[in-house]
Amino acid sequence: MNLIKFTSTIWNDFVLNIFPAVCINCNATLVRDEQYICSRCKIALPRTNDHLQSTNRLLQKFAYEPKITHASSFLDYNRHGITRKLIHSLKYRGETDIGLMLGSLYGQDLVQMDKLHPDIILPVPLHHRKLKKRGYNQSEMIALGLAESMKVEVDASILVRRVYTSTQTKKTRVSRWENVGNVFDVASPDQVIGKKVMLVDDVLTTGATMGSLATQLANCDVREIYLVAMAAGA
């Protein structure tokens, strides 16, 4: 261990002793190498195992688009569970490393699938106003975590959100579809022609956002579309 790394380790340990980090879910004190959640809560994460099912609940949402050959989410989502706490901290508290962590964990599962070999990973884009306000795109953080495990390139410039829309959180199912109609563009269609594309979002509910983007990509003659979300809810 070189001197700089040794000094950094000693300093980090000192800071943790004075201001110990705690698990987002159970408030247990985190030990070295634990990030945001303790090992017990990480093991207990409500994994959906969607990726192990050839036809699952999410893929059925997108049966209208034949180029969508995979749709899965990493975790189940409910209003009071650990998944909501993680996603909320990622989106609204600036905890970008949570996106990297969750993406990397799910990527370790997805990379073992024989038929899932994306050529490129595309995060669902934010409008430039929202991106400026938040400072980062949570879906891009997740995509980067997936890319780390899957060894695939991420390109956040290919998809753009041209129209600023209000939040989807409290909208009805029909309103969500209407809210995202024709708001996205593929800025560089030549970059996806003939490619297997993985589209990444944080939470998938009705599928309105993913569906709109998938339609845009299908019109650009992509080969296959894989939809991946960190969480799925009703």
Solvent accessible surface area in square Angstrom, and as a share of the most:
residue,aa,sasa,rsa
1,M,158,0.70
2,N,98,0.50
3,L,138,0.69
4,I,145,0.73
5,K,122,0.52
6,F,105,0.44
7,T,76,0.44
8,S,52,0.33
9,T,35,0.21
10,I,94,0.48
11,W,150,0.53
12,N,79,0.40
13,D,37,0.19
14,F,107,0.45
15,V,50,0.29
16,L,66,0.33
17,N,120,0.62
18,I,95,0.48
19,F,151,0.63
20,P,69,0.43
21,A,43,0.33
22,V,72,0.42
23,C,0,0.00
24,I,47,0.24
25,N,50,0.26
26,C,64,0.38
27,N,110,0.56
28,A,44,0.34
29,T,83,0.48
30,L,15,0.07
31,V,95,0.54
32,R,145,0.53
33,D,141,0.73
34,E,41,0.18
35,Q,86,0.38
36,Y,45,0.17
37,I,1,0.00
38,C,13,0.08
39,S,58,0.38
40,R,198,0.72
41,C,12,0.07
42,K,68,0.29
43,I,146,0.74
44,A,75,0.58
45,L,9,0.04
46,P,46,0.29
47,R,88,0.32
48,T,20,0.12
49,N,70,0.36
50,D,4,0.02
51,H,18,0.08
52,L,128,0.64
53,Q,88,0.39
54,S,107,0.69
55,T,87,0.51
56,N,8,0.04
57,R,110,0.40
58,L,3,0.02
59,L,34,0.17
60,Q,112,0.50
61,K,69,0.29
62,F,2,0.01
63,A,84,0.65
64,Y,117,0.44
65,E,24,0.11
66,P,113,0.71
67,K,61,0.26
68,I,10,0.05
69,T,66,0.38
70,H,18,0.08
71,A,2,0.01
72,S,0,0.00
73,S,0,0.00
74,F,2,0.01
75,L,1,0.00
76,D,57,0.30
77,Y,67,0.25
78,N,84,0.43
79,R,185,0.68
80,H,157,0.70
81,G,18,0.17
82,I,17,0.09
83,T,2,0.01
84,R,93,0.34
85,K,71,0.30
86,L,0,0.00
87,I,7,0.03
88,H,56,0.25
89,S,4,0.02
90,L,0,0.00
91,K,41,0.17
92,Y,122,0.46
93,R,164,0.60
94,G,43,0.41
95,E,60,0.27
96,T,39,0.23
97,D,56,0.29
98,I,0,0.00
99,G,0,0.00
100,L,58,0.29
101,M,22,0.10
102,L,0,0.00
103,G,0,0.00
104,S,21,0.13
105,L,27,0.14
106,Y,2,0.01
107,G,0,0.00
108,Q,89,0.40
109,D,33,0.17
110,L,0,0.00
111,V,72,0.42
112,Q,138,0.61
113,M,42,0.19
114,D,123,0.64
115,K,182,0.77
116,L,5,0.03
117,H,103,0.46
118,P,12,0.08
119,D,71,0.37
120,I,6,0.03
121,I,0,0.00
122,L,0,0.00
123,P,4,0.03
124,V,7,0.04
125,P,10,0.07
126,L,28,0.14
127,H,14,0.06
128,H,129,0.58
129,R,139,0.51
130,K,50,0.21
131,L,73,0.36
132,K,178,0.75
133,K,183,0.78
134,R,55,0.20
135,G,60,0.57
136,Y,31,0.12
137,N,11,0.05
138,Q,10,0.05
139,S,1,0.01
140,E,47,0.21
141,M,32,0.14
142,I,0,0.00
143,A,0,0.00
144,L,72,0.36
145,G,0,0.00
146,L,0,0.00
147,A,14,0.11
148,E,110,0.49
149,S,22,0.14
150,M,15,0.07
151,K,171,0.72
152,V,25,0.14
153,E,110,0.49
154,V,30,0.18
155,D,33,0.17
156,A,49,0.38
157,S,77,0.49
158,I,1,0.01
159,L,5,0.02
160,V,36,0.21
161,R,40,0.15
162,R,141,0.51
163,V,71,0.41
164,Y,88,0.33
165,T,19,0.11
166,S,64,0.41
167,T,81,0.47
168,Q,41,0.18
169,T,90,0.53
170,K,193,0.82
171,K,60,0.26
172,T,88,0.51
173,R,132,0.48
174,V,102,0.59
175,S,38,0.25
176,R,35,0.13
177,W,102,0.36
178,E,128,0.57
179,N,28,0.14
180,V,1,0.01
181,G,40,0.39
182,N,137,0.70
183,V,7,0.04
184,F,2,0.01
185,D,54,0.28
186,V,19,0.11
187,A,50,0.38
188,S,33,0.21
189,P,59,0.37
190,D,95,0.49
191,Q,83,0.37
192,V,0,0.00
193,I,102,0.52
194,G,46,0.44
195,K,70,0.29
196,K,36,0.15
197,V,0,0.00
198,M,0,0.00
199,L,0,0.00
200,V,0,0.00
201,D,14,0.07
202,D,8,0.04
203,V,37,0.21
204,L,6,0.03
205,T,27,0.16
206,T,11,0.07
207,G,4,0.04
208,A,3,0.02
209,T,21,0.12
210,M,3,0.01
211,G,1,0.01
212,S,19,0.13
213,L,0,0.00
214,A,0,0.00
215,T,61,0.35
216,Q,46,0.21
217,L,0,0.00
218,A,15,0.12
219,N,115,0.59
220,C,22,0.13
221,D,92,0.47
222,V,2,0.01
223,R,153,0.56
224,E,41,0.19
225,I,0,0.00
226,Y,3,0.01
227,L,1,0.00
228,V,0,0.00
229,A,0,0.00
230,M,1,0.00
231,A,0,0.00
232,A,2,0.02
233,G,17,0.16
234,A,119,0.92
